[in-house]
């Protein structure tokens, strides 16, 4: 495994078939080699100041990282070597490195360099400081058609480029969450081969979400979402313009080949649609972007490059680095105070006291729905300063689950999929919850801030 990054840096042999000029005219293999543009460096994780987490994947995290000697900010992708080997993901990581290295377009993040240590592989990517599109949708409720048109045009511009390179993205969506069911095209559910049309379906879902604030096939569980996708059960809000409704309707065609951009005329059909009237496609990257809606209650570590309390170096690198507040670290009481400010606690009923140990106090509590494939059930979700996270059957007053808070980031992560919905991912399972009071982000912040305390 230690040789993986050296493998990346070695010359690659790209094999294909070509016609032989030799007598007999048979096909023979030919190859060519090339060097990576993004070099492998001899950096260590201690060369960077780590800030907030941008996203979490199955075997990696992407974190804001500032190079100490230059001040340059990167989105640093940190990949777990042990997991990659165990899950036979080596080929995928190599392919990702090759693809990112070769792509050159303003709509595709740039890979600057790579490095590694005993436990992790690192890719230093271009940091997009404006945040996620999902955040803008959440903060504004929904985007105006002018705003949605701007972002959709940039996505179309980038998709046209990567499709011209023979690549399928297969993960177009408004957020960085892994495996979002709401964007899956029907042909994937029917086990058909991947095509460029997969990305165009996801573009239609994303455009719908920008304009409405929610995904087009939203339902109580992944299984029900999939049934709506297969049935193409889509309902358009009355405030959608004729042009917006028409382009989404066409992009969400059940036949991938009929989606605009996937046919024989390519992207010309999509770019000439009336919804994109007025877009200067030759200068799409030079247009003035919409005004960003800032997070209403920003906390330290978000947006300003300061370390995020949810990030811990103990699981990466050689474990010799750490974060502090500049004064030797915060006390536990300060940490608890931070959580209390983050948490929005329902009025506390004394009946929940029986689930607390002496001296233990509740930091966040709420009646939520625990979502399963076909059903959902109300549970009382309780987070304490122990720290402890449990969910209780409110009718039987029985603990139905105890979620272990670990200081190892690969053991537990929180994914927010909407203002109301979030997932708690553990090594053995993923638990889905819905908070009717739309406090998914507060749950994420509260749990993560306690996780590594």
KEZA-273035 format. One record per residue (C-alpha): residue in three letters; x, y, z. Coordinates in steps of 0.1 Angstrom, whole numbers, plus 5000, padded with zeros to 4 digits. Example, Ala and Ser with C-alpha at 12.3 -4.5 7.8 and 13.67 -1.06 7.14 Angstrom:
ALA512349555078SER513749895071
This chain:
UNK500050005000UNK502950235007UNK503850204970UNK500450324958UNK501350684953UNK504650584937UNK502550384913UNK500550704906UNK503750884898UNK505150614875UNK504550644838UNK501250494827UNK500750264797UNK497650354779UNK496750054757UNK494450054728UNK494049884695UNK495249994661UNK495649864626UNK498849694619UNK500649774587UNK502349434588UNK501449164563UNK498248994574UNK496649314586UNK495849194622UNK495149414652UNK497949474676UNK498349664708UNK500049994709UNK500850204739UNK501950554749UNK503150694782UNK502851034799UNK503851204831UNK501351364855UNK500951734854UNK500251754891UNK503451634909UNK503851414939UNK505351624966UNK507251534998UNK504851735020UNK503451625053UNK500151695069UNK501951915094UNK502752155065UNK499052265065UNK496552445088UNK493352245086UNK489952415087UNK486452305082UNK485351985066UNK483952035031UNK482551685026UNK482751325036UNK482851025013UNK483050645019UNK486750635022UNK487851005024UNK487251355037UNK487751685020UNK488951955043UNK489952325039UNK493752335042UNK496052635041UNK499752575033UNK501652735062UNK504652865041UNK502653015012UNK499253085027UNK497552914997UNK494252755005UNK493352404990UNK490552164993UNK492651865007UNK491151525000UNK492351275026UNK491950915017UNK492350615041UNK494850365027UNK493750085049UNK490050125038UNK491050155001UNK492949835002UNK490349645023UNK487549744999UNK489549694967UNK489250064957UNK492850104945UNK491850114909UNK489250374915UNK491650604933UNK494150564905UNK491550644880UNK490350954899UNK493951074901UNK494451034863UNK491151194854UNK491551504876UNK495151544864UNK494151544827UNK491051764829UNK491552134822UNK488452354824UNK487352644846UNK484252444856UNK486252144869UNK488352174901UNK492052154894UNK494451904910UNK497652084921UNK499651804937UNK499551484957UNK501451344987UNK501151065011UNK502150925045UNK501850595064UNK498150605067UNK496750845041UNK496850955005UNK496351334999UNK495151524968UNK495351904969UNK492452044949UNK491252384940UNK489252524969UNK485852674960UNK485352924987UNK481753014979UNK480452704995UNK477852454982UNK474852534960UNK472752334985UNK473652605011UNK472352884989UNK469152694982UNK468652625019UNK469352985030UNK467153145003UNK464452885004UNK464652864966UNK466453054939UNK465053294913UNK464953174877UNK467853414869UNK469953264897UNK469052914887UNK469852994850UNK473253124860UNK474252804879UNK472552574854UNK474452734825UNK477752684843UNK476952314850UNK475952264813UNK479252424802UNK481252184824UNK479151884814UNK479651954778UNK483351954783UNK483651634803UNK481251454780UNK483451564751UNK486351394769UNK484351074770UNK483651094807UNK480351054827UNK480251244860UNK477451024876UNK477151244907UNK475751574896UNK473751724925UNK473452044946UNK475551904975UNK478551684983UNK476751405000UNK477451064988UNK474750844972UNK471851084972UNK468850874961UNK466751164948UNK469051214918UNK469250854906UNK467950814870UNK465450534862UNK467750354839UNK470250304867UNK467550154889UNK466849914860UNK470549824859UNK471149964824UNK474650074814UNK475750434823UNK475350694796UNK475751074792UNK472051084798UNK472550994835UNK474151334840UNK471451514822UNK468751354844UNK470651474874UNK470851824859UNK467051824856UNK466751724893UNK469251994903UNK467452264883UNK464052154899UNK465652174934UNK467152524927UNK463752654916UNK461552484943UNK463852424973UNK463252054972UNK464051754949UNK461451644924UNK460851294938UNK460951354975UNK459351094997UNK459650935032UNK462250665023UNK464750574996UNK462450294984UNK459550524980UNK461750774962UNK462850504938UNK459250404931UNK458350764922UNK461450784899UNK460450464881UNK456850594878UNK458050934868UNK455751074894UNK456751444892UNK454651744901UNK455552104891UNK454852404914UNK452552654898UNK455152934900UNK457552754875UNK457652934842UNK456652754810UNK460352754800UNK461552614833UNK458952344834UNK459552244798UNK463352204801UNK463052004833UNK460351794818UNK462651714788UNK465751654810UNK463651404831UNK462651204801UNK462650834809UNK464550764777UNK468150884782UNK468750934745UNK465851184743UNK467251414770UNK468551744754UNK472251714752UNK472351344747UNK471051314712UNK472851334678UNK472851714679UNK474751724712UNK474552014736UNK473352264709UNK469752154715UNK470152204753UNK471852544750UNK469352674726UNK466352594748UNK464252904756UNK465052874793UNK468652974785UNK467653274764UNK470153554769UNK473053324781UNK476353414764UNK477753074761UNK481153194748UNK481653404779UNK479553204805UNK482353214830UNK482653594829UNK479153674839UNK478353834873UNK477353564897UNK474253594920UNK474753754954UNK475553484980UNK473253445010UNK475553425041UNK474953175069UNK472753365094UNK474553235125UNK478153175116UNK480252995142UNK484052995145UNK485652765119UNK483052825092UNK483953035062UNK486853215079UNK489452945076UNK489852895114UNK489952535126UNK486552355128UNK485952195162UNK484751885143UNK488151815128UNK490751605145UNK494151505132UNK494551195154UNK493250965126UNK495451095098UNK499051145090UNK501351015117UNK499151145145UNK501751395157UNK499851715148UNK497051875166UNK494852185167UNK494352435195UNK492852775200UNK496152955203UNK496052945241UNK496652575247UNK493152465238UNK489652525251UNK488452385284UNK485652135285UNK483252385300UNK483952615270UNK483152325247UNK479952255264UNK478952615262UNK479552615225UNK477352315221UNK474552465242UNK474552775219UNK474352555189UNK471652335202UNK467952435200UNK466552235229UNK462852155233UNK461452215267UNK462751925288UNK460251675302UNK461351515334UNK460351165321UNK463651175300UNK465651215332UNK465650845338UNK467950795308UNK470651025322UNK473450935346UNK474051145378UNK475551485367UNK474751425331UNK472851695312UNK470951715280UNK472451935253UNK469951875225UNK466651675224UNK463851645200UNK461151415188UNK462251305153UNK461251045128UNK463550745124UNK463250665087UNK463450315073UNK462950185037UNK459150135040UNK458250285073UNK459150565098UNK458750575135UNK458850855160UNK461650845185UNK463151085211UNK466651175200UNK468751275230UNK472351415230UNK474151465263UNK477351615275UNK478751275285UNK478851255255UNK476051015246UNK473550995218UNK470550775222UNK467050735207UNK464150635228UNK460750485221UNK458450765235UNK455550535242UNK457350245258UNK460150475273UNK462750225262UNK466150295247UNK466050165211UNK469550255201UNK472850395215UNK475050565189UNK478650555200UNK480450885195UNK483950815184UNK487051035179UNK487850835147UNK486251015119UNK485750705098UNK483750555126UNK480950815126UNK479951095103UNK476851315099UNK475351395065UNK472651655060UNK470451595030UNK467851865036UNK467052115063UNK464951845080UNK466751525071UNK470151395082UNK472051065084UNK474250935111UNK476750695094UNK478550435115UNK480750145103UNK477849895106UNK474850105094UNK473450435084UNK470550585105UNK468250835088UNK466251095108UNK463851365100UNK463451665123UNK460151845115UNK461552165130UNK464252175103UNK467252145126UNK469351895107UNK472352125105UNK472052195143UNK472151825150UNK475151785128UNK477052075145UNK476151955180UNK477151595174UNK480351675156UNK481451935181UNK481151665209UNK482451385188UNK486151475191UNK486051665224
